[in-house]
C-alpha cells in the first residue's frame, strides 16, 4: 500500500481490461436484431394488405349477392308476365271473335315485355357472376398475403431462436424462410 503507484492486478482484472480494450461488437446479435425489425415491418405491411384484400373479397361477394337478388326479382317479374300472357292466350280461345284482336295485342305486348325483362335478368346474372369471380380473385390474393405474413412470422421466430442459441444454421434457416415470405408477398402483389 504504498503511494508510489504500486498496484497488483488479479487475473480477473486483467481479463476485464483486455475485454474492454478489445471489445468487438456482437455482429451476430446486431444483424439478427436489424433483420427482425425489417421482417416485422414487412410483415406488418403484408398483414395490412391481407386484411384489405379480405375486406374487398367480402364487399365483392356482397355485391354479387345483391345482383343475384335483383336478377331473381327480374325472373319473378318475368314469371308474372308469363302468367298474364298465358291468361291472355286462354282468353283468346274463349272470347268472341270481335274481342280477339285486343287479346292478340295483349299477348304480343307481354312477349315484348318478357324479352326486355329476360335481357335485364340475364345482364344482372352476368354482373353477379363477375362480382363472384372478383371476390374469388381477391380471396386468392388474400391467401398469398396470409402465407407471406406467416412465413415472415416464422422467420422472426427463427431469428429469436438463433440469437438465443447462437446457431448459424438457424440464422440461415431464418433467411431462407424470410426469402420465401418475401417471394410469396411478391406473388400476392402480382396477383399470382
C-alpha positions as CSV (number, residue, x, y, z in Angstrom):
1,X,0.0,0.0,0.0
2,X,2.5,2.5,-0.9
3,X,1.7,5.8,-2.5
4,X,4.1,5.3,-5.3
5,X,1.6,3.7,-7.8
6,X,2.3,0.1,-7.0
7,X,-0.8,-1.9,-7.7
8,X,-1.4,-5.6,-8.0
9,X,-3.9,-6.8,-10.6
10,X,-5.7,-10.0,-10.2
11,X,-6.3,-12.4,-13.2
12,X,-9.9,-11.3,-13.4
13,X,-9.0,-7.6,-13.5
14,X,-6.6,-8.3,-16.4
15,X,-9.2,-10.1,-18.4
16,X,-11.8,-7.3,-17.9
17,X,-9.3,-4.7,-19.0
18,X,-8.4,-6.7,-22.1
19,X,-12.0,-7.3,-23.0
20,X,-12.8,-3.6,-22.5
21,X,-9.8,-2.5,-24.7
22,X,-10.5,-5.0,-27.4
23,X,-14.3,-5.2,-27.3
24,X,-15.9,-6.3,-30.5
25,X,-19.4,-5.5,-31.4
26,X,-21.6,-8.6,-31.4
27,X,-22.3,-8.5,-35.2
28,X,-24.4,-11.7,-35.0
29,X,-26.8,-10.2,-32.5
30,X,-26.9,-6.8,-34.1
31,X,-27.6,-8.3,-37.5
32,X,-30.4,-10.5,-36.2
33,X,-31.9,-7.6,-34.4
34,X,-31.9,-5.5,-37.6
35,X,-33.3,-8.3,-39.6
36,X,-36.0,-8.9,-37.1
37,X,-37.1,-5.3,-37.3
38,X,-37.1,-5.4,-41.1
39,X,-39.1,-8.6,-41.2
40,X,-41.6,-7.2,-38.7
41,X,-42.1,-4.1,-40.8
42,X,-42.5,-6.1,-44.0
43,X,-44.8,-8.5,-42.1
44,X,-47.0,-5.6,-40.9
45,X,-47.4,-4.3,-44.5
46,X,-48.2,-7.8,-45.7
47,X,-50.7,-8.2,-42.9
48,X,-52.4,-4.9,-43.8
49,X,-52.6,-6.0,-47.5
50,X,-54.0,-9.3,-46.5
51,X,-56.8,-7.6,-44.5
52,X,-57.5,-5.2,-47.3
53,X,-57.9,-8.0,-49.9
54,X,-60.1,-10.0,-47.5
55,X,-62.3,-7.0,-47.0
56,X,-62.5,-6.4,-50.7
57,X,-63.5,-10.1,-51.2
58,X,-66.3,-9.7,-48.7
59,X,-67.5,-6.5,-50.4
60,X,-67.4,-8.1,-53.9
61,X,-69.3,-11.2,-52.6
62,X,-71.9,-8.8,-51.1
63,X,-72.2,-7.1,-54.5
64,X,-72.7,-10.5,-56.1
65,X,-75.5,-11.3,-53.7
66,X,-77.2,-8.0,-54.4
67,X,-77.1,-8.6,-58.1
68,X,-78.4,-12.2,-57.7
69,X,-81.3,-10.8,-55.7
70,X,-82.0,-8.2,-58.4
71,X,-81.8,-11.0,-61.1
72,X,-84.2,-13.1,-59.0
73,X,-86.6,-10.2,-58.8
74,X,-86.4,-9.8,-62.6
75,X,-87.1,-13.6,-63.1
76,X,-90.1,-13.3,-60.8
77,X,-91.4,-10.4,-62.8
78,X,-90.8,-12.5,-65.9
79,X,-92.9,-15.3,-64.5
80,X,-95.7,-12.8,-63.6
81,X,-95.7,-11.6,-67.2
82,X,-95.7,-15.2,-68.4
83,X,-98.8,-15.9,-66.2
84,X,-100.6,-12.9,-67.6
85,X,-99.6,-13.9,-71.1
86,X,-101.0,-17.4,-70.5
87,X,-104.3,-15.9,-69.3
88,X,-104.5,-13.7,-72.4
89,X,-103.8,-16.8,-74.6
90,X,-106.6,-18.7,-72.8
91,X,-108.9,-15.7,-73.2
92,X,-108.1,-15.6,-76.9
93,X,-109.5,-19.1,-77.2
94,X,-112.6,-18.4,-75.1
95,X,-113.8,-14.9,-76.1
96,X,-115.9,-13.9,-79.1
97,X,-114.2,-13.1,-82.3
98,X,-114.7,-9.4,-82.0
99,X,-112.7,-9.3,-78.8
100,X,-109.8,-11.5,-80.1
101,X,-107.7,-8.6,-81.6
102,X,-107.4,-7.0,-78.1
103,X,-106.1,-10.2,-76.6
104,X,-103.7,-10.8,-79.5
105,X,-102.3,-7.3,-78.9
106,X,-102.0,-8.0,-75.2
107,X,-100.2,-11.3,-75.9
108,X,-97.7,-9.5,-78.2
109,X,-97.2,-6.8,-75.5
110,X,-96.4,-9.5,-72.9
111,X,-94.0,-11.2,-75.2
112,X,-92.1,-8.0,-75.8
113,X,-92.1,-7.1,-72.1
114,X,-90.8,-10.6,-71.2
115,X,-88.0,-10.3,-73.7
116,X,-86.9,-7.0,-72.1
117,X,-87.2,-8.5,-68.6
118,X,-85.2,-11.6,-69.7
119,X,-82.4,-9.4,-71.1
120,X,-82.3,-7.4,-67.8
121,X,-82.3,-10.6,-65.7
122,X,-79.5,-12.2,-67.7
123,X,-77.5,-9.0,-67.5
124,X,-77.9,-9.0,-63.7
125,X,-76.8,-12.6,-63.5
126,X,-73.7,-11.9,-65.6
127,X,-72.9,-9.0,-63.2
128,X,-73.3,-11.3,-60.2
129,X,-71.0,-13.9,-61.8
130,X,-68.4,-11.1,-62.5
131,X,-68.6,-10.0,-58.8
132,X,-68.2,-13.6,-57.7
133,X,-65.1,-14.0,-59.8
134,X,-63.6,-10.8,-58.5
135,X,-64.3,-12.0,-54.9
136,X,-62.6,-15.3,-55.6
137,X,-59.6,-13.5,-57.1
138,X,-59.3,-11.3,-54.0
139,X,-59.5,-14.3,-51.7
140,X,-56.7,-16.0,-53.6
141,X,-54.6,-12.9,-53.2
142,X,-55.6,-12.7,-49.5
143,X,-54.3,-16.3,-49.1
144,X,-51.0,-15.3,-50.7
145,X,-50.6,-12.3,-48.3
146,X,-51.5,-14.6,-45.3
147,X,-48.9,-17.2,-46.4
148,X,-46.3,-14.4,-46.8
149,X,-47.1,-13.0,-43.4
150,X,-47.0,-16.4,-41.8
151,X,-43.6,-17.1,-43.3
152,X,-42.2,-13.8,-42.0
153,X,-43.5,-14.6,-38.6
154,X,-41.8,-18.0,-38.7
155,X,-38.6,-16.2,-39.8
156,X,-38.8,-13.8,-36.9
157,X,-39.2,-16.7,-34.5
158,X,-36.2,-18.4,-36.1
159,X,-34.2,-15.2,-35.6
160,X,-35.0,-15.2,-31.9
161,X,-34.1,-18.8,-31.5
162,X,-30.9,-18.3,-33.5
163,X,-30.0,-15.3,-31.3
164,X,-30.6,-17.3,-28.1
165,X,-28.8,-20.5,-29.2
166,X,-26.1,-18.7,-31.3
167,X,-26.7,-21.4,-34.1
168,X,-25.7,-20.3,-37.5
169,X,-27.8,-22.9,-39.2
170,X,-30.9,-21.3,-37.6
171,X,-29.8,-17.9,-39.0
172,X,-29.6,-19.4,-42.5
173,X,-33.0,-21.0,-42.0
174,X,-34.3,-17.6,-41.0
175,X,-33.0,-16.1,-44.2
176,X,-34.5,-18.9,-46.2
177,X,-38.0,-18.6,-44.7
178,X,-37.8,-14.8,-44.9
179,X,-36.9,-15.1,-48.6
180,X,-39.9,-17.5,-49.1
181,X,-42.2,-14.9,-47.3
182,X,-41.0,-12.1,-49.5
183,X,-41.4,-14.2,-52.6
184,X,-45.0,-15.0,-51.5
185,X,-45.6,-11.3,-50.9
186,X,-44.3,-10.6,-54.4
187,X,-46.7,-13.2,-55.8
188,X,-49.6,-11.6,-54.0
189,X,-48.5,-8.2,-55.3
190,X,-48.6,-9.5,-58.8
191,X,-51.9,-11.3,-58.2
192,X,-50.3,-14.7,-58.9
